Amino acid sequence: MPHPPRPGPRNLITDVPGLTVGHAVDEAARSGVTALLCPQGWVGAVDVRGGGPGIRESDVLRPENNFSRAHAIALSGGSVFGLGAADGVVAALSAAGHGLRLAAGSPAIPIVPGAVLHDLGNGGDKAWGLEPPYRALGLAAVAAAGEVFPLGSVGAGRGAMAGLHKGGVGSASLDLGEGLMVGALAAVNPVGSVYMADGEAFWAWPFEIDGEFGGVRPDPSARAIDPVPDDSKLAALGRFTAGANTTLAVVATTAALTTAEATRLAMMAQDGLARAIRPAHTPFDGDVVFALSSGAVEIGEGSARSVTIARLGSAAADTLARAIARGVYSARSGGGGAVSAP
């Protein structure tokens, strides 16, 4: 009998071979950047569900457009200022020769979609005037990229809040066998709660593997009947403002997908937010999920292909739910440590 799905060797999105991740932080600003690098150019897609998104280069990933590939994904704090992080990622990849070549002698042109979360009200020093730190942080995140990286209050999750708790960056993976690997990474900054009413058990608890986010189980009598838990406290913190919260995510797979199929993967992965955060996709969040396909494993044709894509999408949702819980659990447990901008 086939073995049940298990996390990959690192239980990180980098269990999808060829993908690396780097963080960089500005401790004075209490903000940072996370860069996911696939410099050979992977099939990419995006699905946006939040009511206040901050995104860059998303339309290039639409199935109807000409080049739906990405050389990296840049996730950042800093709200609109953080969109500049992708400039640093673009510059670093181009200098290394990664990207499109449209004319002889021209610089390489990396395609780097990105998304940002709002962490401007977290008490850090945001008086950067004409020099926001995010381009430099993008450069530093590329330099730090590797197959192993920390979780918690790092990178794009350095200044994040998850409801009333500290947010952060989380990641997880799932090995489906026969070379099919799914990985997820999330920068978790939602208005909704990742915790049940007891403040200890995660909404994502049914998807947990091997105690990866603490192994806490809820009281069997617990019920989910309050639509927006702790809403008065959230209002007092100013969280009920459009764009003031978001969860940014990337899911990746070894399966060889078309852009339309990768879009379906991103759409199905959004269910992971709903499994891990309550409520999700609100008018106050900018929830974005990117999908990447390395193309390493062919998955057949016809109805069998559709079945595999459905299985991948379901796995991506479960894996993303785990990544979200791991990010908050790691932040709350004191996880972190990342490369600072020069």
TACORBEL-V235676 format. One record per run of one state. SS is the DSSP state (alpha for helix, beta for strand, coil for the rest). FROM is the first residue (numbers start at 1). TO is the last residue. If there is no record, write none. Layout:
SS;FROM;TO + SS;FROM;TO
//
This chain:
coil;1;5 + beta;6;6 + coil;7;12 + alpha;13;15 + coil;16;19 + beta;20;26 + coil;27;30 + beta;31;48 + coil;49;54 + beta;55;56 + coil;57;58 + alpha;59;61 + coil;62;68 + beta;69;76 + coil;77;78 + alpha;79;95 + coil;96;99 + beta;100;100 + coil;101;108 + beta;109;109 + coil;110;111 + beta;112;116 + coil;117;133 + alpha;134;144 + coil;145;145 + beta;146;146 + coil;147;151 + beta;152;152 + coil;153;154 + alpha;155;157 + coil;158;160 + beta;161;162 + coil;163;164 + beta;165;166 + coil;167;167 + beta;168;177 + coil;178;179 + beta;180;189 + coil;190;192 + beta;193;193 + coil;194;194 + beta;195;195 + coil;196;201 + beta;202;202 + alpha;203;207 + coil;208;230 + alpha;231;236 + coil;237;244 + beta;245;255 + coil;256;258 + alpha;259;276 + coil;277;277 + beta;278;278 + coil;279;284 + beta;285;285 + coil;286;287 + beta;288;297 + coil;298;301 + alpha;302;332 + coil;333;338 + beta;339;340 + coil;341;342
//
